[in-house]
């Protein structure tokens, strides 16, 4: 590890220590902060993040990540457009729209718009239960995050946030700021810290000014099962509320991800399904004292930084007319590519063939269906994945693909006329 990276990690460690001390300082005797100013925004999560119990400060995988850590925009691998809708209780819903534009050599951007709309509430007299009509409440928040790497392992970001609230005929607006750090440690571990709602927003309403709760958050995300799984944990402290814990895990099976999470004292579960054209569908459900909460999200990823591998043909026969398959490799890295590795794995998870080299990957690799020792492999389905390492220790990895060896010739049935 070079001196610059070591210094970055020390800075991140110091930030985590500062967060712990601040959490101890601001702990009070409230119970979770339900109903406090700005709580709707502090607690909101996308369907993908909610399925992890809301543990997301150390993740950089969607535009809404910048809502809790503005530094996330610096480490996103691809551009993204994201919409989410959350159906709450009593006809209340939260909708969001976000765009992330990662960049190389200049700051990355993330833009999010969120709105909360309530159902109708009954208006009663001051000294009676007489119903005098109905009214509703609306909240709007707009955030613009700017982030940039400080080194190969540490990124920082800042977000300016505009909030607006309307209640009956009254409305008000305010501006606040968020800051965050996101670090990458060896073995793909990520850690993040953030401070939200600094200096506001403060909204002047009819009876009093309402200031969004200041929030301190720290967390870690650890890849497991060779990158197919992830464990995430967040610790959160808000002014006027007890410390909170968010935790969750997800596991990927080809294009499907299954997630399970714990959000303060409620459980959540959900899934994400990725389509070949860059679209991803997310769903999450969580329990609550007032009823079930359902979230649905749709994300489209484009351009950006990614690694790709595709086998053609996807089914081949080493003893037939198509004796080899060709892996088309492609990578667009944020930093200079230092090395690459293509692994072919059997059904038990054993690596049966591996190709590797320095610098960026070649345009293609030809595989003849043999293992590393040159022995023919049995018929069956094999997974493959490409990893491209960048200068400074970061890396890109493809979603696992499948290729099949079939020595039995074409499949199907042929009808024979009697």
Secondary structure, DSSP 8 states (H G I E B T S, - for coil): --HHHHHHHHHHHHHHHHHHHHHHHH--S-SS-TTSTTHHHHH---HHHHTTTT--TT--SSGGGGGT-TTHHHH-SSEEEEEEEEE-STT-EEEEEEEEE--SSS-EEEEEEEEEE---EEEE-TTS--EEEEE-EEEEEEEEEEEEESSSSEEEEEEEEEEEEEETTEEEEEEEEEEEEEEE-GGG-EEEEEEEEET--EEE-SS-EEE---EEEEEEEEEEGGGTEEEEEEEEEETTS--EEEEEEEEEETTEEEEEEEETTEEEEEEEEE-TTSEEEEEEEE--TT--EEEEEEEEEESSSEEEEEEESSEE-TTSS---EEEEEEEE-SS-EEEEEEEEE-TTS-EEEEEEEESS--SEEEE-SB-TTS-B--SEEEEEEEEEEETTS-EEE---EEEEE-TT---S------
